[in-house]
Amino acid sequence: MTIFLEVAKVILKAEIDTLKQQSFADDKAWTNRFFTALGAGRDRTLSSNKRKLLNTLLDQITSMQPNENDMQASALLQQLLIECRSAGKSLSDKEGYDEGRFGPALGEMVNSIVTFYHNMQNSKLLNIHHDEDPFNIFRYFAALYASKEVIENYNDGFINRLLKHPKISAARALAATKIQAVYSALDECERDLEVLDPQHPRYTEARKKQVLASVANLENKNTELCQAYRTTDLGSLGVCLAQAKAEINGEKTLAAEAAAADTEETDTPAAAAQP
């Protein structure tokens, strides 16, 4: 599977799960209970049916077969999202409701995929497989880190956006500096690999060694940036780089296990994730 499609699935699963949990929370909110008592609350059957649409959508996305062409994969993902939104609107129309949170949220998911596609295109990460090649593993975890911003932009509420305001926090500036460091590291690693001789008997070993050195350099850069912005938390970039090193060295990673796992989605609230 290509890096784009694999990470796009991660993005959409996170965003769909968020929408489902928001739906459960809205059903249980005291304001909804109050208005329900007055006969003007949410239609819980409608909410449940919309969550079933999200479960079906997630199944369709998860079961998407590898596609060599990321442009086609992006178009298909967008089509699935648009069709799900249309089905949800039909359900709402029958009951006399507007789209509520459901329709606009799916529209934002389409925007997420378009944004992520363009980011990968600008970073020369399209139509590249997540396979056993060390550089492709490095590329995959770089893309996984880049997906963090897309997911956060989807999930961010007013309070989080306020906390990231440049006059209150340097979080946004640090994130922008880190992502630029990631792309620079990929470019430099690619240039270093180009000078290696593919015919040399130890080429495979040398290629792995060079990629690991590039990952280590980026780890050092990440530490420097965090120190410069006065934080000791290496953040999700630190996690992604650690997993990249592990996978390059043939170790099992959380990302690999998650990609291989077959998960069963139901119309019940998910357990709270651990920080």
C-alpha positions in Angstrom: 0.0 0.0 0.0 1.2 3.5 -0.7 2.3 5.8 2.1 -0.5 8.3 1.1 -3.3 5.8 1.3 -2.1 4.1 4.5 -1.8 7.4 6.3 -5.0 8.8 4.8 -6.8 5.9 6.4 -5.3 6.8 9.7 -6.5 10.4 9.3 -10.0 9.4 8.4 -10.3 6.8 11.1 -9.3 9.4 13.7 -11.8 12.0 12.3 -14.7 9.5 12.0 -14.1 8.3 15.6 -14.1 11.9 16.8 -17.4 12.6 15.0 -19.0 9.4 16.5 -17.9 10.4 20.0 -19.3 13.9 19.5 -22.6 12.3 18.5 -22.7 10.2 21.6 -21.8 13.2 23.7 -24.5 15.4 22.1 -27.1 12.7 22.8 -26.2 12.6 26.5 -25.8 16.4 26.9 -28.0 18.0 29.6 -29.2 20.5 27.1 -30.4 17.7 24.8 -32.2 16.1 27.8 -33.8 19.4 28.7 -35.1 20.1 25.1 -36.1 16.4 24.7 -38.4 16.9 27.8 -40.0 19.8 25.9 -40.3 17.7 22.7 -37.6 19.5 20.8 -34.5 17.5 21.5 -32.3 15.4 19.2 -33.8 12.4 17.4 -31.7 9.5 18.9 -32.8 7.1 16.3 -31.6 9.5 13.6 -28.3 9.9 15.5 -27.9 6.2 15.7 -28.6 5.7 12.0 -26.0 8.3 11.1 -23.5 6.5 13.3 -24.3 3.4 11.4 -23.5 5.2 8.2 -20.1 6.2 9.8 -19.4 2.6 10.7 -20.2 1.5 7.1 -18.0 4.4 5.8 -15.1 3.3 8.0 -15.5 -0.3 6.8 -15.3 0.9 3.2 -12.2 3.0 3.9 -10.5 0.2 5.9 -11.1 -2.4 3.2 -9.9 -0.2 0.3 -7.4 -2.2 -1.7 -3.9 -0.9 -2.5 -3.9 1.5 -5.3 -0.7 2.4 -7.3 -2.1 5.8 -8.2 -2.6 8.1 -5.2 -4.6 10.6 -7.2 -7.2 7.9 -7.9 -7.1 6.8 -4.2 -7.7 10.4 -3.1 -10.6 10.8 -5.5 -12.2 7.5 -4.2 -11.8 8.5 -0.6 -13.5 11.9 -1.3 -16.3 10.1 -3.2 -17.0 7.8 -0.2 -17.1 10.8 2.1 -19.5 12.7 -0.2 -21.8 9.7 -0.6 -21.9 9.2 3.1 -22.8 12.9 3.6 -25.5 12.6 1.0 -27.0 9.5 2.7 -27.0 11.3 6.0 -28.7 14.3 4.5 -31.4 12.0 3.1 -32.0 10.6 6.6 -32.3 14.1 8.1 -34.6 15.3 5.3 -37.0 12.5 6.0 -37.3 13.5 9.6 -37.4 17.2 8.9 -34.0 18.0 10.3 -31.0 19.9 8.8 -27.6 18.1 8.4 -26.6 19.1 11.9 -23.0 18.4 12.8 -22.8 15.3 10.5 -22.8 17.0 7.0 -20.3 19.8 7.7 -18.0 17.4 9.5 -17.8 15.1 6.5 -17.2 18.1 4.4 -14.2 18.9 6.6 -13.0 15.3 6.2 -12.9 15.9 2.4 -10.9 19.0 3.0 -8.5 17.0 5.2 -7.8 14.5 2.4 -7.3 17.3 -0.2 -4.9 19.1 2.2 -3.0 15.9 3.0 -2.8 15.0 -0.7 -1.3 18.4 -1.6 1.1 18.2 1.3 2.4 14.8 0.2 2.6 16.0 -3.4 4.7 19.0 -2.4 6.9 16.7 -0.3 7.4 14.2 -3.2 5.7 11.5 -1.1 3.0 10.3 -3.5 2.9 6.9 -5.2 5.6 5.5 -2.8 5.0 2.2 -1.0 5.4 1.6 2.7 7.6 -1.4 2.3 10.8 -2.8 3.9 13.1 -0.3 2.3 14.7 1.8 5.1 14.1 5.1 3.3 10.5 4.3 2.5 10.0 3.5 6.2 11.5 6.9 7.1 9.2 8.5 4.6 6.2 6.7 6.0 6.8 7.9 9.6 7.5 11.4 8.3 4.1 11.3 6.6 2.5 9.9 9.7 3.9 12.9 11.7 2.6 15.3 9.0 -0.9 13.8 9.4 -0.9 15.0 13.0 -1.5 18.6 12.0 -4.4 17.6 9.6 -6.1 15.6 12.4 -5.5 18.4 15.0 -7.0 21.0 12.7 -10.1 18.9 12.3 -10.4 18.2 16.1 -9.4 21.6 17.4 -12.2 23.5 19.2 -12.1 27.2 20.1 -10.2 26.6 23.4 -7.4 24.7 21.7 -7.2 27.3 18.9 -7.0 30.0 21.6 -4.2 28.1 23.4 -2.2 28.0 20.1 -2.6 31.7 19.5 0.9 33.1 18.8 0.6 35.7 21.5 -0.2 33.0 24.1 1.8 30.0 23.0 4.7 29.1 20.7 3.1 25.7 19.9 2.2 26.7 16.3 5.6 28.1 15.5 7.3 25.0 16.9 5.1 22.7 14.9 5.8 24.7 11.7 9.6 24.6 12.4 9.5 20.8 13.1 7.6 19.9 9.9 10.1 22.0 7.9 12.9 20.1 9.6 11.3 16.8 8.6 11.0 17.7 5.0 14.6 19.0 4.9 15.8 15.8 6.5 14.1 13.7 3.9 15.6 15.8 1.1 19.1 15.5 2.6 18.7 11.8 3.2 17.7 11.3 -0.4 20.8 13.2 -1.6 23.1 11.1 0.7 21.6 7.9 -0.7 22.1 8.9 -4.3 25.9 8.8 -3.9 25.9 5.2 -2.7 26.8 2.5 -5.3 23.9 0.1 -5.8 26.4 -2.4 -7.2 28.5 -2.5 -4.1 28.1 -5.9 -2.2 27.3 -4.0 1.0 25.0 -1.5 -0.6 21.9 -2.7 1.3 23.8 -2.4 4.6 25.1 1.0 3.7 21.7 2.3 2.7 20.2 1.2 6.0 23.1 2.8 7.9 22.6 6.1 6.1 18.9 6.2 6.7 19.4 5.5 10.4 22.0 8.2 10.6 19.5 10.6 9.0 16.8 9.6 11.5 19.3 10.2 14.3 20.2 13.6 13.0 16.5 14.6 12.9 16.1 13.3 16.4 18.9 15.6 17.5 17.3 18.5 15.6 14.0 17.8 17.3 15.7 17.9 20.7 17.4 21.2 19.8 14.1 22.8 18.6 12.3 21.7 21.7 15.0 23.1 23.9 14.9 26.3 21.9 11.2 26.6 22.6 11.7 25.7 26.2 10.0 22.4 26.3 11.3 19.0 27.3 8.5 17.1 25.6 9.8 15.8 22.2 6.2 15.4 21.1 4.8 13.1 18.4 7.8 13.7 16.2 9.9 12.0 18.8 7.5 9.1 18.9 7.4 8.7 15.1 11.2 8.8 14.8 11.6 6.1 17.5 9.1 3.9 15.7 10.9 4.6 12.4 14.2 3.4 13.9 12.5 0.3 15.4 10.9 -0.7 12.1 14.1 -0.1 10.1 15.8 -2.5 12.5 13.1 -5.1 12.0 11.3 -4.6 15.2 7.5 -4.6 15.5 6.0 -1.1 16.0 2.7 0.2 17.2 2.0 1.6 13.8 2.7 -1.7 12.1 0.4 -3.6 14.5 -2.3 -1.0 14.1 -2.1 -1.3 10.3 -2.3 -5.1 10.4 -5.1 -5.3 13.0 -8.6 -6.1 12.0 -10.9 -3.9 14.2 -14.6 -4.4 14.6 -16.6 -1.1 14.7 -19.9 -1.0 16.6 -22.5 1.6 17.4 -21.2 1.9 21.0 -18.9 4.5 22.6 -15.2 3.7 22.4 -13.1 3.5 25.5 -11.2 6.6 26.3 -7.7 6.7 24.8 -4.8 6.9 27.2 -2.6 10.0 26.8 
